[in-house]
Amino acid sequence: MSLRTILKGIAGATVLLLVVQFDPAAEAAAKRKRVGKRAGKHAPSMTVKAAAAQTTGNGAKSGYRYTLNVIAFENCPDNPFVDSRRHMIAVKANYGDEPEGKKPADISRINDILLREGDYWVEDGNACDADGATFHLPANPCDDGDAEDGVCSSDNPTFQEYEVFLRLVGPHGGINVTTCATDPGVCVDGFCDDGSACVEDSDCDVIACSSEDLIEVRTKGKKFEDVTKKLLTLVLDTDGDNFVDSRIELFNPALEDFFWNWNTNGKPHAQLFFIPFPD
């Protein structure tokens, strides 16, 4: 069942859609349709948590939090920071790329932060090298109370476990972060959905990125902002009609190998707080 069919079948539900203008391509349309067919299979049990503690003067919420610093360097450290258990990830200054629509084997992993489900842990803290960084964080299902089958509200998802706040500190600079993942393909009779030749299913895999970027520029007195939606979900057009129609949470099995594509302008230092909802 396609994601569009799932959404239309929800009686009384109102789904708010975001409009995204871009040049439609056959391979992009086919890619989105594959995502839509699989997204509805993910139906986590939902227990809505109470609201978190009050916001502090710096814009973040009070209480326990996991802190992560993502710091850009002109000259990246040589240390791979593998299994370091530190709360820091190094990225390259003044670096950016666009992985959307490319084959996973064809993209650069520099400044990519690969995401793995689990307890908070920086497994590989150096995103300056060819294999990127690796960060573990818990799953955080979202639901608006009306949507079914694990599909989040496009505009106002209700997260179940925690929120993420971010601010830029230190030298002036900016970031443009996009949440991306691999859209698994299917090879049928030697061809992918886009008509390209293939030998196995992985030959048809492509990178899908959210249309909702996190763009921040360092200014004096910058406070924390709630970036939960932008870092923990992908907003996608799953039927190729140039309108986004679903928001898919991190680690939804419709997609694989989630990552943050962390583009930098200057030498930004991003500070992130992961704050759980109270029990």
N, C-alpha and C positions, 0 to 999 in steps of 0.2 A: 504494500500500500504506500502511495507516495505521501510526502509530507503535506502537500497541498490538500489531498483528500482527508488526511487526519484533521487538519485545521478546519476545513469546511464542515466536518461532521460534528464539531463540538457545539452543541445547542446553546444558544444564548451567549456564546463567548465573543469577545471583541478583541481582535488582534490588531495592534497598531503597527503599521508598516513604515519603514524608512525608505526613502527613494534614493537610489544610487544611479548616476549616469555613467555609463562606460560603453565602449565599443563591443557589442556582443560578438562572440566567435563561436563556431560550431563546437570546438573542443571544450570551451568553457561551459557551454550549455550542457553538453553531455556529462561533463564532470559534475556539475551541480545536481543533475538529475540522479546520479549515482548516490550522492550524499543524501538527498532527500529520501531515497528508498530505504536507506539504512537507519536514518536518524530516529524514526519512529519506533525502532525496536528497543530503544533504551528507556526503560520505565522504572526509575528508582523509587523506592518508598519515600514518602515525604513526611517529615515532622517539622513544622515551622517552629523555629526558635524565637524566644522573646527578643525584643529590641536590645541592642548593645548599650553599653554605658554612655553617659553624656559626652558630648564633644568638648575637648579641651581648648585652650586658647590658641594652640598651634594648628587647629583644624582636625586633628585626629581624635579618636575616642580613647578614653582612659581605660586602665586595666591591663591585664596580661597581653603581651603581643610577641610575635616573632619578628625580629628585625633583619632586613636584608639590605645591603648597600651594593649598588651597581655603579662602578666608578670607571670613567673613561680615562685612558692614558695615551699620550702621544708616543711614548716608548713603553710598550707593554712589558710586563714582568716576564722573565724567562721561566720562573717557577710555574709548573703546570697546575699547582694547587689541587692535585688529585687526592681525594679522600681526606681533605684538610679539616673538615668540620668547621670551617670559618664561616662568618656571616657576610662574606664579600665576594663579588664576582667582578673580574676585570674585563673591560671591553675596550675596543680601539676608539680613539678620538677621531672625529671627522670621517666617519665611515657610514656607508649606507648601500643597500641593494634592495631589489624587488623580486622576491621568490615566487610570487603568485603565478600560477599556471605552468611553472617549469617542472621538469622531471626531478625527483629528489636527488638523483645522482649528479645533476647538472648545476645545483645551487652551491654557493659558498656558505660554509658554516661559520665563517668569521662573524662575530657579534650575534650569533644565534645562542639562545639559552634554551637547551632541550629540557622538556618538562616530563617528570616521572611522578606517578601517583605514589604517595606514602607520607611518612612523617617528614617535617621540615628538615632539609639537609642539603648543603652544598656539596655535591659529590665531586664535581670538577669546577673549580672556581676561575678558570682562565678561558674566556670566550674569544681571545685574540688569536688563538691558533686554529688549525684547519678543522678540528673536530668540535669546536664550540665549547660552551660550558654545559653542565648538567645540574639541574635543581629539582629536588623532590618537594612536593607539597600535597596536602590532602585534597581529595575530590570535594566539590562544593556544589551539589545539585541545586537547581533553581526551578521555580514553578510559580505561576501567577495565581494559582488557585482554581483556574478554569482549564488550562491546557492539559492535555493528556499525553501519555506515551513518552514522557521525558523531554518534551519540547518546551523551552522556556518562553516567557512573554518577550516579544520583540522589544518592547519599550520599558517595561517595569518588572524585570525578573525578581523573584523573591528568593534570595539565597538562604541555604539551610544551616551552614556551619560557621562561616566567618566572612569578614569584609577585608578589603585591601585598600590602604591609603598610601599615597605617594607624594613626595615633594622633592624639589631640586635644591641642593645646598652647595656651598663652596663657590668656585669660579663660575662666571657666566657661561651659559651653554644651553643646549636644548636636546630633546630626544623625540623620536618618532617611533613608537613601538607598536607592532602589529602582532596579534595572536594568529598563528598559522598551524597547519597540520597536513599530513599526507592523506589524500583522498584515494583509497585503494581502488585499483582498476580491475577490469576483467578482460582476459584475452579469449576471444571466441573465434575459432577457425582461422587463427593467425592474424586477427585484426582487433585493435582497440575500438572503443566507441567513436573515437574521432577519425577512424579510418587508417591510422598509422599501423604499421606492421608490428607484430609482437610474437614472442615465443612462449612467454609465461605471463601470468597476471601482473607481476610486479613491473613488467615493461610498460604497463598502462597507468601506473601510479602518477599522480600529479599533485602539486602543492596547492592547497586552498587556503586563502588568508581572509580574515575578517575585513569587512568594509568599514569597520569602526576602529580607527587608529587612536592611539594615545599620543597626543602631541603636547609637550610641555616646554616652556622656555623659562629659564632662571631669571627671576626678578627679585629685588630687595624685599624682604619680609614675606617671601613666598610661604604659604601655609599648605598643609596636607590637603589633598583632594581625594575623594572616594573614586577609585579607579577599578572597582570590583568587576563591573560589566566588561570593561575594555580588556582586562588581563585574563579573565577567567571564562570568557565565552567568545564564540565566533558568530558574527552576523553574516548570513549568506543568502544569496539568491540560488535556491535549489532547483528551479525549473527553467532558468535561462531567459526569463521575460524582462530582465533589467530592473526588477523590483525585489528587494530583499524580503524573504518570507519566513525566515526562521532564525532563532538564536540557539546555538548548540553549545552546551557547557563543556568545559575541559574534561577529557577522558571519556566522553561519549564514544561508544564503540563504533559509531558510524564513521569515525575518522581515526587515524593512527599517528603516532610520533608527533605529538603537539610540541610547539616551541614558540618562544617570543623572538621575533626579528627586531633586534635592538639597534636602530639607526641613531647616530649621534651627530651633533653639530657643536664643535668646540670640545670642551672637556667637562661634560656634565657629570655631577655626582647625584645619583638618585637614591633616596632613602625610602624604603618600603616598610610599612607596618602591616602584618597579618594579624587581625584582631578577631578572636572567636566571639560568637554570641554567648551570652551567659546561659547556663543550663536552666 
